[in-house]
């Protein structure tokens, strides 16, 4: 599951993420752990 965080860019080009959405994205755990990404990364696609 991808967790996009809404952000805004100020006049100097700095990115400011929504603090509450960022906290939720970082601290909320996934419903299940999927090791598939790391398995494919280390062992390659087969």
MMTF fields as JSON, N, C-alpha, C and O atoms, coordinates in Angstrom:
{
  "mmtfVersion": "1.0.0",
  "mmtfProducer": "UNKNOWN",
  "numBonds": 183,
  "numAtoms": 184,
  "numGroups": 46,
  "numChains": 1,
  "numModels": 1,
  "chainsPerModel": [1],
  "groupsPerChain": [46],
  "chainIdList": ["A"],
  "bondAtomList": [4, 2, 8, 6, 12, 10, 16, 14, 20, 18, 24, 22, 28, 26, 32, 30, 36, 34, 40, 38, 44, 42, 48, 46, 52, 50, 56, 54, 60, 58, 64, 62, 68, 66, 72, 70, 76, 74, 80, 78, 84, 82, 88, 86, 92, 90, 96, 94, 100, 98, 104, 102, 108, 106, 112, 110, 116, 114, 120, 118, 124, 122, 128, 126, 132, 130, 136, 134, 140, 138, 144, 142, 148, 146, 152, 150, 156, 154, 160, 158, 164, 162, 168, 166, 172, 170, 176, 174, 180, 178],
  "bondOrderList": [1, 1, 1, 1, 1, 1, 1, 1, 1, 1, 1, 1, 1, 1, 1, 1, 1, 1, 1, 1, 1, 1, 1, 1, 1, 1, 1, 1, 1, 1, 1, 1, 1, 1, 1, 1, 1, 1, 1, 1, 1, 1, 1, 1, 1],
  "groupList": [{"groupName": "UNK", "atomNameList": ["N", "CA", "C", "O"], "elementList": ["N", "C", "C", "O"], "formalChargeList": [0, 0, 0, 0], "bondAtomList": [1, 0, 2, 1, 3, 2], "bondOrderList": [1, 1, 2], "singleLetterCode": "X", "chemCompType": "L-PEPTIDE LINKING"}],
  "groupTypeList": [0, 0, 0, 0, 0, 0, 0, 0, 0, 0, 0, 0, 0, 0, 0, 0, 0, 0, 0, 0, 0, 0, 0, 0, 0, 0, 0, 0, 0, 0, 0, 0, 0, 0, 0, 0, 0, 0, 0, 0, 0, 0, 0, 0, 0, 0],
  "groupIdList": [1, 2, 3, 4, 5, 6, 7, 8, 9, 10, 11, 12, 13, 14, 15, 16, 17, 18, 19, 20, 21, 22, 23, 24, 25, 26, 27, 28, 29, 30, 31, 32, 33, 34, 35, 36, 37, 38, 39, 40, 41, 42, 43, 44, 45, 46],
  "secStructList": [7, 7, 7, 7, 7, 7, 3, 3, 3, 7, 6, 6, 1, 7, 3, 3, 3, 7, 2, 2, 2, 2, 2, 2, 2, 2, 2, 1, 7, 7, 1, 1, 7, 7, 6, 2, 2, 2, 2, 2, 2, 2, 2, 7, 7, 7],
  "xCoordList": [0.841, 0.0, 0.885, 1.794, 0.626, 1.383, 0.689, -0.538, 1.479, 0.916, 1.429, 2.509, 0.65, 1.016, 0.702, -0.288, 1.532, 1.34, 1.091, 1.957, -0.072, -0.336, 0.666, 0.973, 1.16, 2.171, 1.881, 1.094, 2.524, 2.45, 3.872, 4.782, 4.048, 5.353, 5.257, 4.354, 6.189, 6.136, 6.847, 7.329, 6.905, 7.469, 8.969, 9.507, 9.649, 11.08, 11.343, 12.494, 10.284, 10.433, 10.604, 10.974, 10.342, 10.455, 9.162, 8.074, 9.279, 8.116, 7.732, 8.569, 6.454, 5.925, 4.827, 3.711, 5.122, 4.082, 3.087, 3.403, 1.88, 0.862, 1.328, 1.514, 1.518, 2.112, 1.286, 1.846, -0.031, -0.873, -0.837, -0.772, -0.88, -0.838, 0.531, 0.618, 1.593, 2.933, 3.068, 3.622, 2.572, 2.618, 1.866, 2.348, 0.701, -0.091, 0.639, 0.64, 1.253, 1.952, 3.156, 3.45, 3.843, 5.049, 4.716, 5.343, 3.741, 3.475, 2.442, 2.422, 1.589, 0.56, 1.212, 1.879, 1.015, 1.581, 0.738, -0.449, 1.347, 0.629, -0.212, 0.113, -1.293, -2.147, -1.378, -1.546, -0.547, 0.293, 1.672, 1.819, 2.65, 4.005, 4.196, 3.874, 4.717, 4.948, 6.44, 6.951, 7.146, 8.58, 8.908, 10.081, 7.894, 8.098, 9.05, 9.884, 8.95, 9.822, 11.283, 12.118, 11.592, 12.98, 13.462, 14.629, 12.582, 12.948, 13.332, 14.339, 12.528, 12.848, 14.118, 14.915, 14.313, 15.491, 16.759, 17.749, 16.747, 17.937, 18.133, 19.266, 17.046, 17.174, 16.912, 17.216, 16.353, 16.022, 14.689, 14.195, 14.117, 12.849, 13.104, 14.082, 12.215, 12.365, 11.077, 11.031],
  "yCoordList": [-1.174, 0.0, 1.235, 1.356, 2.123, 3.36, 4.426, 4.525, 5.207, 6.272, 7.614, 8.062, 8.239, 9.572, 10.601, 10.475, 11.602, 12.647, 13.962, 14.421, 14.571, 15.853, 16.907, 17.008, 17.677, 18.687, 19.954, 19.956, 21.02, 22.265, 22.765, 22.422, 23.572, 24.139, 25.645, 26.288, 26.208, 27.649, 28.408, 27.808, 29.72, 30.575, 30.36, 30.756, 29.74, 29.461, 28.039, 27.611, 27.31, 25.962, 24.887, 23.757, 25.221, 24.242, 23.453, 24.014, 22.158, 21.287, 21.199, 20.912, 21.449, 21.406, 20.352, 20.606, 19.173, 18.136, 18.47, 19.168, 17.955, 18.089, 17.271, 16.06, 17.906, 17.252, 16.067, 15.024, 16.217, 15.123, 13.929, 12.783, 14.187, 13.1, 12.42, 11.201, 13.197, 12.626, 11.736, 10.64, 12.195, 11.394, 10.08, 9.022, 10.144, 8.945, 7.985, 6.775, 8.508, 7.665, 6.967, 5.817, 7.659, 7.094, 6.125, 5.072, 6.468, 5.679, 4.579, 3.628, 4.68, 3.657, 2.417, 2.498, 1.298, 0.051, -0.53, -0.227, -1.35, -2.038, -3.161, -3.685, -3.52, -4.601, -5.922, -6.725, -6.144, -7.339, -6.943, -5.954, -7.708, -7.471, -8.261, -9.448, -7.609, -8.262, -8.218, -7.17, -9.334, -9.36, -9.478, -9.551, -9.498, -9.707, -8.72, -9.114, -7.443, -6.433, -6.741, -6.721, -7.022, -7.288, -8.626, -8.762, -9.596, -10.883, -10.699, -11.245, -9.928, -9.698, -8.857, -9.076, -7.914, -7.055, -7.87, -7.669, -8.787, -9.561, -10.791, -11.127, -11.459, -12.702, -12.528, -13.416, -11.393, -11.164, -11.798, -12.673, -11.347, -11.921, -13.29, -13.507, -14.222, -15.563, -16.072, -17.187],
  "zCoordList": [0.0, 0.0, 0.0, 0.821, -0.895, -0.983, -0.147, -0.135, 0.541, 1.374, 0.881, 1.266, 0.035, -0.435, 0.635, 1.356, 0.735, 1.739, 1.004, 0.259, 1.201, 0.541, 1.012, 2.2, 0.067, 0.372, -0.41, -1.357, 0.001, -0.758, -0.97, -0.216, -1.996, -2.304, -2.106, -2.64, -1.337, -1.09, -2.213, -3.173, -2.08, -3.13, -3.338, -4.372, -2.375, -2.504, -2.998, -3.074, -3.332, -3.866, -2.812, -3.133, -1.563, -0.491, -0.375, -0.507, -0.128, 0.004, 1.475, 2.33, 1.761, 3.114, 3.17, 2.717, 3.718, 3.824, 4.921, 5.884, 4.751, 5.789, 6.989, 6.871, 8.132, 9.312, 9.81, 10.148, 9.857, 10.361, 9.406, 9.852, 8.101, 7.118, 7.139, 6.999, 7.311, 7.389, 8.616, 8.53, 9.746, 10.97, 10.78, 11.184, 10.174, 9.939, 8.994, 9.224, 7.946, 6.979, 7.605, 7.28, 8.492, 9.1, 10.228, 10.347, 11.05, 12.247, 12.066, 12.848, 11.062, 10.851, 10.238, 9.206, 10.872, 10.376, 9.257, 9.135, 8.461, 7.391, 7.998, 9.063, 7.31, 7.8, 7.819, 8.736, 6.821, 6.768, 6.249, 5.531, 6.615, 6.116, 4.828, 4.773, 3.794, 2.511, 2.194, 1.799, 2.36, 2.095, 0.611, 0.246, -0.248, -1.682, -2.319, -3.134, -1.972, -2.564, -2.27, -3.175, -1.02, -0.648, -1.201, -1.567, -1.261, -1.847, -3.314, -3.764, -4.065, -5.485, -5.605, -6.517, -4.712, -4.749, -4.526, -5.23, -3.561, -3.214, -4.106, -4.452, -4.479, -5.23, -6.717, -7.514, -7.09, -8.491, -8.839, -8.128, -9.939, -10.413, -10.982, -11.698, -10.659, -11.23, -11.803, -12.322]
}
